[in-house]
């Protein structure tokens, strides 16, 4: 075993938020870390583009202060003074119902009056504590889980659009145990989602966590992490294979098109599923590789950023955004009211919207050319939000393989990663196909990988 007394040479393969967080934490343990990133910039899908007074987020648009660890992370990385919380006007959420935006209820009285659910569906929700829990190891889709506990209408007008907003996915395919482990845990621990949510709320003083970002968007996170690394991130550097080299590992590289090699004591892999699947471990048994990860579905998604004169939009945009249930038959997944959320996203007298198209629901729409896709978005925004006129700005960000879908059978992918780590001591694997898809999940995954390195050097 490697002695923990001397600094180790650690390669972090993948310069997204997970890899950068892992590298920073491993560096804080006293080791020398090199981050190798195949792309032209670090940060992965997290980043923004400043276009004069407009700010377009390329991927995630906000971060939820969902735990003390997130607040500590922001403090430690030096971004606390730059944190800006979502405007009070952004608290409202809209769902499309009957072809128009309807605000989600925020009080018991509003719940009783909302047209989103019928009287029968509302009574069905109140009966939820009566239903028996499923076996802990049951393999169940999110849709079957919700139908069983909450009913079809709640699935159609709450869960389906919510899943579209988070995963760009389909609740009929996602595993409740893997994609929404907190829901699964509530049923297993309390026997009821409603009672479990009430007890957890009462035990911790109520729901906490505010939505926030930074003046230049979430891209400030990877930039702050990079600034804290002693060695620069090696961009346009693709790792193709790993071979044993003594008690460490030799990495085969393609660096700006030129082949090369580099030796490290430990290797942390923080890559998307397809990149993990492409890593070659020629000395390992065939079942100890990650090629199976190519089977994880990743639907295409296009993020369409549009700017408009305020007078060209009739909706008050007094909220976070709107989501479109599949039963409503729309051609978009949802729209964020970007300039309502945070200042500095649009010039004075204008508003910025970010609309998502494609996903598991309608992947064919994501394949449209820019002009056709822009026309679709403009028609939908006109129908739902009263957007007219010519946009002041339009920018598209295409993600051909956007978000890994934690579908039924996801256990086999996790097992493949476990087999690799067991067969390759000193190699640690993390990323959004294993640790969760949200930005807080990515930050937590970086800390988990660093903790695994610490345990390995101390064992």
C-alpha positions, 0 to 999 in steps of 0.5 A, spaced: 500 500 500 502 507 498 504 510 504 500 516 506 506 520 509 509 523 502 504 527 497 502 522 491 501 524 484 493 523 483 490 524 476 483 527 475 480 525 469 475 529 467 474 537 468 467 538 470 464 540 477 465 533 480 472 532 477 474 539 479 471 539 486 475 532 487 481 535 485 481 541 490 479 536 495 485 531 494 490 537 493 487 539 500 489 532 503 496 534 501 497 531 494 499 533 487 493 533 483 493 534 475 486 535 472 486 532 464 480 535 460 478 532 453 474 539 452 477 546 450 474 548 457 473 546 464 466 546 467 463 540 463 455 543 462 456 548 467 458 555 464 455 561 461 456 566 456 456 573 457 453 577 451 453 584 452 447 585 458 445 578 456 447 572 460 446 565 457 447 559 462 449 553 457 447 548 462 444 549 470 441 555 471 441 555 479 443 552 485 439 550 491 442 551 498 439 544 500 444 542 505 449 545 510 455 542 505 453 546 499 453 553 503 460 551 506 462 549 499 461 556 497 464 559 503 470 555 502 471 556 494 471 563 496 464 565 492 460 567 498 460 574 497 458 573 490 452 569 492 445 572 489 439 569 491 433 568 487 428 574 487 422 574 491 418 574 485 421 567 482 417 563 488 411 562 484 411 556 479 407 555 473 404 548 470 400 548 463 393 546 464 388 547 459 392 550 455 394 556 459 399 557 465 396 555 472 400 557 478 402 551 483 398 552 490 402 554 495 397 554 501 392 549 503 386 554 501 390 555 494 390 547 494 383 546 495 381 551 489 387 549 484 384 547 477 390 542 476 387 537 480 379 534 480 376 534 487 377 526 486 384 527 485 385 531 491 381 526 496 386 521 493 392 525 495 389 525 502 388 517 502 395 516 501 397 514 508 393 508 507 396 505 502 401 499 504 409 500 502 412 496 497 418 491 499 424 495 499 428 492 494 422 492 489 424 494 482 418 500 480 418 505 475 416 512 478 410 512 474 408 506 478 410 508 484 406 515 484 400 511 481 400 507 487 400 512 492 398 518 489 394 517 483 394 518 475 392 525 475 397 527 480 402 523 476 400 527 469 400 534 472 405 534 478 410 528 477 410 528 469 412 535 468 417 535 474 421 529 471 421 533 464 424 539 468 429 535 472 431 529 467 428 531 461 425 524 462 419 519 462 416 517 469 414 511 465 421 509 464 425 512 470 427 507 477 424 511 483 429 507 487 435 510 483 432 516 480 428 519 486 431 515 492 428 520 497 421 519 495 423 511 496 426 512 502 420 516 505 415 510 503 420 505 506 422 509 513 415 512 514 410 508 510 407 514 507 410 520 503 405 525 506 406 523 513 414 522 512 414 529 509 411 532 515 415 529 520 421 531 517 419 538 516 417 538 523 424 535 526 428 540 522 424 546 523 421 546 516 424 546 509 430 550 508 434 551 502 434 557 497 435 558 490 442 562 488 447 563 483 452 569 482 453 575 477 456 571 472 452 565 473 454 558 475 460 558 471 463 562 476 464 555 480 468 551 475 472 558 475 473 559 482 475 551 483 480 552 477 483 558 481 485 554 487 488 548 483 496 549 484 497 546 477 493 548 471 488 544 468 490 540 462 485 542 456 484 538 450 487 532 453 484 525 452 485 519 456 484 513 452 487 507 456 490 505 463 495 500 465 498 498 471 505 501 472 508 498 478 504 500 484 501 506 480 497 507 473 500 509 466 495 513 462 495 513 455 493 520 452 492 524 446 494 531 448 492 536 442 492 531 437 499 528 439 500 521 443 503 521 450 503 517 456 504 519 464 504 516 470 500 517 477 500 513 483 492 514 483 487 515 478 480 519 479 475 518 473 470 523 473 467 523 466 460 522 463 458 515 461 460 514 454 467 517 456 467 512 462 465 507 457 471 509 452 476 508 457 481 502 455 483 497 461 487 492 457 490 488 463 483 487 466 478 481 465 473 483 460 467 483 465 472 489 469 470 494 464 465 500 463 463 499 456 456 497 459 455 504 460 454 506 453 447 502 454 445 508 459 440 512 455 441 520 454 436 523 450 438 530 446 436 536 449 436 543 446 436 549 451 434 555 447 435 562 450 431 568 447 430 575 449 424 580 448 422 587 449 418 587 456 412 590 452 412 584 447 410 579 453 403 579 456 405 574 462 407 577 468 413 572 468 412 573 476 415 566 478 421 561 477 418 558 470 413 554 467 413 546 466 408 543 460 405 536 462 405 531 457 398 530 457 397 537 454 401 536 448 406 541 447 412 542 444 417 544 449 418 541 456 418 548 460 421 555 460 425 558 465 423 566 467 431 567 467 431 575 468 426 574 473 430 569 477 436 573 478 439 580 476 444 581 470 440 576 465 437 582 460 438 589 459 433 594 462 426 594 459 427 586 456 426 579 459 430 573 458 427 566 457 430 559 457 426 554 454 428 546 453 426 542 447 427 534 446 428 530 452 425 523 452 418 526 450 420 528 443 427 527 441 425 528 434 424 536 436 431 536 438 434 534 431 431 540 428 435 545 425 436 552 428 431 556 424 425 550 425 427 550 432 427 557 434 420 557 430 417 552 434 419 555 441 416 562 438 410 559 437 409 555 444 412 562 447 406 566 444 401 561 445 403 560 453 406 566 455 403 571 450 410 573 447 410 577 440 414 581 436 421 579 434 426 576 439 432 581 441 436 575 441 436 568 440 442 563 442 441 555 442 445 550 446 445 543 443 446 537 448 446 531 444 447 526 450 444 531 455 442 527 462 443 520 464 436 516 465 436 512 471 431 507 468 429 500 471 435 496 471 440 501 473 443 497 478 447 493 473 451 499 471 453 501 478 455 494 479 460 494 473 463 500 476 464 497 482 467 491 479 472 495 475 474 499 482 475 492 485 479 490 479 483 496 479 485 498 486 487 506 486 482 507 481 476 511 483 470 512 479 464 518 480 460 522 475 453 523 474 451 516 471 453 514 478 452 519 483 446 523 481 445 528 476 444 535 479 449 540 481 449 539 488 450 531 486 456 533 482 459 537 488 457 531 493 460 526 488 467 530 488 467 530 496 466 523 496 471 521 491 476 525 495 474 521 501 475 515 497 482 517 496 483 519 503 481 512 506 485 508 500 491 512 503 490 510 510 488 503 510 
